[in-house]
Amino acid sequence: MEKFNPKDYQTLFRLDVEKGRVTGMLSDFIIRGSLGPANPIITFDGKWWTFRLQKKSEIVLAKKGLRIFKSKDAYSNMRKNLGSI
């Protein structure tokens, strides 16, 4: 495993756990889901659940998203798959 450097990561979003329920299942779904190729990490400091992506891996997600949105079939398939979750 590489040495962790917080400067290599960008916060994508944070959730205040007092205002909403954050579960291990949600965390697992996000980490193993479509954002997985960007080497995400999730941290929790007792109040905030924070989701971060590795900066150098963001291009992987951008290319994947571009392929999906450029193809009507790929986009339709993605929507169907999301609807079955």
C-alpha positions, 0 to 999 in steps of 0.5 A, a space after each residue: 500500500 502506498 503511503 497516505 498523503 491527504 494532499 493527494 485526495 479531494 473531498 467529493 462530499 461530506 455528510 453530517 451523521 447527526 442529520 442523516 444515517 450513514 451505514 457501513 453498507 452505504 460506504 461499501 456500496 460507494 467504495 465498491 461501486 462505480 467510484 471504486 476505480 478512483 481509489 476512494 477513501 471514507 473517513 469519519 471523525 465522530 460527526 462528519 462522514 467524508 468521501 474523498 477521491 484520489 486526485 490522480 485517479 479522477 481522470 479514470 472516472 471522467 473517461 468512464 463517464 464520457 464513454 457512458 454519456 456518449 453512447 445512448 445504449 451505454 447510458 440506457 444500460 446504466 439507468 436500467 442497472 441503477 433502477 434494479 438496485 
